[in-house]
Amino acid sequence: MIKNILYKYLEHKAIIESEKEKKVEYQLHWSPSYYCRCLRQTYFKKIGESITNPLPIHTLLKFEMGNGIHYQLKELYKRVAIFYNEYKQFGVNFEYIEGGDSREEIEWDNIKWIYIPDDLIKVKDKEFIIENKTKYGQGIEIVKKFGVEKDYEIQELLYMTFKKIKAGEIFFVATDSAYCEDFAYTDKILIDKYRKYIGARNKKIKEIINDVKLFYDTGEKKLPDKEGQINLKKYNNEIRYEFTRGEKYKSYPCTWSSGTNKCMWFDVCWKKDIDYFLNSNYNFYIDGKYYWK
């Protein structure tokens, strides 16, 4: 019973949120949370393109549980601040200033932004933006080995920029074990690292916003270039998305966020390419190129 109720809630909630996001005044904003996401994917979302690949309900439940952990961390930070304000003998100077309880708006680089930073704290009179992220299993060990994802770092930088705060941390928590690690940043480190990327990206974002406005004004669609790539194998006139051709290939870098689910507009985005591939004599489509064998 409770499973069915939860699944219905998540399904209906997704419908309502999708309807809310169709408001034009919202769609002409941008957000740090999807800054690095495929621009075509974001364009489809902003113009209200019909979803062809809905996220599975269990994925929506996973997102909901992640939101729950964010809320629990916020409440924990508040309790820590209350504790050390009362027990000053421990010498820990920790203050909780605010958290992402509502959307904030700002105009920066001629783009209107909507954003919800996670938590703003103060330690020894120095303010920090804390961005909380959840990982599962060995996810945090992978981050420690290969570094924090670019989209997370840029999201943190944008929050620091908008709030005019010079320091921040990205705090990872494992959902299955509560193992955690934090990664500290200054705005200068991230600005030096991503200055060129942000300059070029903002230029593209402005173009997309203009194209979204064009759609609402005239109904004309101007699709951005794809930013993802898929790999396909044809076998008995069916598509295989995982295969071996000298090496192993997987086909879903076109995903929703950083998950393993297909982008919600995967079919409409790749329809022409896949139809051509199916009707051709080629057997492989790898990194944008066709192969017989």
N, C-alpha and C positions, 0 to 999 in steps of 0.2 A: 504493500500500500504506500508506504512513505517514499519508496523509490519512484513510483509512478507520479506521486504528487510533486516531488522535487524535479523530475524530468519535465513535467508539464510547466512548472514555474519557470525553469530555465528557458524552455522553448518560447513561452509567451513573453518573458522578459526580453529576450532577443528581438522579438517582433516589435515590441513597444519602443525599445531603444533605437531600432532601425528607423522607425517612423519619426522619432524625435530628431534624429540626425539629418533628416531630409530638409530641415529648415535652412533657407538660403543664407541667412545671416551667420549661421554656424558654419556652413560649408565653405564660406569664403575666408575662414580662419585656417590656421595650421597649428600643429601641436608637436612638442618635442617627443612625445611617446611614439609617434610613427614617422619621425624625421627621416630615418634611413630606410624605411620600408619602400618597396617597389612603388614608383610614382604612378604607374598605370593602375595598380591595385588601389591606391588611394584615390585616384581619379574616379574609378568605378564606384567606390563607396560614396564619394561626395556627390555624384550625379544621380545616385539612387539606382544604379544598374541592378537588374534582377540577379540575385544570387543563384549560381548554378551548382555550387558544391557547398551546401550548408555544413557548418562545423558539427561533428557528432556531439550528442548530448553529454557524453562523458567528458569531452574536452571542455564544454561550457562549465561542467561541474568542477573540473580541475581549476579553471580560471576563478570560479567563485571561491574555492578553497584558498587559492593564492591571495585573493582579496581579504579573506578572513585572517590570514597570517599577517598581512600588512596592518590590519586593524589591531591585532593583538600586539604587534611590535609598538605601534603608536601608544597603546595603553601602557605597555611596559615602560617606555621612555618617560611617560608622565609619572608613573609610580617611582621610578628611579629619582626623578627630580624632586618629588615630594619627600622621599626618604632622606636624601642628602641635605635638603633644606632643614629637615628636623634634626638630623644627627650630624651636626657640623664637626664633631670631634674626629671624624674620619678624614677630613681635609679634602673631600672631593667636591669640586666646584662644577656642578652640572645643572643646567637650566633648560627646561623644555619651553620653546617659544611658541611654535605653532605647527600645525600639520595640515595635510591636504583635505580639509573638510569641504571645500567648495572650489569651483573653477575660478581661476584668476585670468585676467585679460591684460595684454600689453601690446603696444606696437613697437616693433624693433626691426631695423633694416627694411622699412617700408612693407612689412608683413604684419598682419594682425594675428596674434598668438593666443590660444587658449591652453592653459596648463594647470596641472595639479601637482605641485611638488610634495614629496612624501612628508618629510619632517625637517624642521628648523630647530637646531639646538644651540646652546652656548656652553663652552667649556673654557674656564679661566678667562672670561670676557672675550673669547673669540667665537664668532658665529660659524656654524657649519650647516650645509645642506646635506641631509642624509637621504640617499635613494636606496630603498629596500628592494632586493630581488630574491626570488626563490629558485632553487635548483633541486633536482631529484637525483638520488644515488650518487654517482661519482662526478656530478656536474661541477661541483666546486673545485675538485682536484683538477679537472680539465681547465677551469679558469686559471688556477694557480700555475699550471704548466704552460698554457698558451696565451694567457692574458685576458683581460676583461674585453667583452665584445665592444666593437666600435660604437654601435647604436646606444649602448648603455653609457659609455663615456661622453658621447655628444649630448645625450639627454641630460646628464649631470651638469655639463658645461652650460647648456642653455638655461637650466634652472639657476645656476650661480650668476649668470649674466643678467637674467631678468630680475633676480632678487638683490643684485649688487652685493654679492657675498663672495669672498675671495677663496674660500676653502670648502671642501666637501668630501664625503666618503660614499662609496657604494658598498652596501652591506648585504652579503649573500647568506641566506639561511637554507639549509637542506630540509626539504619538507618531510623526509622520511626519518631523519635522525636528529634534527636541530643542530647539527654541526654547522659552524658559521666562520666566516672570514670577512675582514673589511679591507678595502683598498682606498688609500687616501690620495687626494688630488688638490692642487691649487689651480685657479683659473688660468694662470700663466702657462702651466705645463700643458693643459689641454688646448689652449688657444694656439700655442706654438705647434702642437701636434696636428691640429685639424683646421688651421686657418685657411689653407687653399681649398680643402674639401668643402668647408662651410660656405665660402664665397661662391664656389661653383654650384653648390646644391641650392643655396638661396635663390640664385638666378633661375634655376629650373623650377623651383617652387612657385616663384612669381608667375612664370609662364603657365603653370598648371592652374593657379588661381584664376588667371585671366581666361583660360579655357573653360573652367567651371562656370564662370560668370557668363561666358558666351553661350554655354549650353542652356542656362536658365533664361537667358534673354531671347535666344533664337531657336533652341532645340538642336543646334549643330554640335556634333561630337568630334573632338580632335584628340585621338588617342595618343598618349605619350608612348615612347618606345618601351618595349619590354626591358626589365632590368634583371629578370631571372632567366634561367636556361634549363631545358629539360633534355633528357636522353631517352630514346625510344628504340625498341626492337620489335619487328613485326614477325609473328610466328603463327602460321595457319590463319592469316588475315586478322589476327588479334594483336593488340598492343601489349607489350610487356614493358614495365617501368623499371624493373631491376633485371640485369642480365650481365653476362660475361662476354667480352670481346677483346681477348688478350689481357684485360683487366676488368675488375668489377665496376659496374656503373649503377648508380641510383638516379632516379629521375625527378625527385621532388625538391630541388632548391627553390622552386616556386611554391613557397609555403605560406600559411597564414602566420604572421609574426615569426617567431623563431621555433615554432613547433614542427611536428612531422605531418600535420594535416595539409592537404592541398589548399592552396589559395581558394577563397570562396567564389572567385570568378575564373577559376582555372579553365573550365570548359569553354567559356565564351572568349577568353583571351587566346587560347591555343587552338581553337576550332579549325581555322583555315590551315594551319600548319599540320595538324593531325590528319585532317581530311585529305590533304595533298599527299601526305606520307602513306596513308592507307591505300590510296588509289594509284600510287606509283609502283615502280618495280624495285624500289630501294628496300633494303631490309634493316638498315640502321639509320638513326638520326642522332648524332652525337656532337655536342657543342656547336650546334647550328649548321652542321654539315651532313650531307647524305652519303651513305655508303652502300654498295651492292652486297659486300660480304666483309 
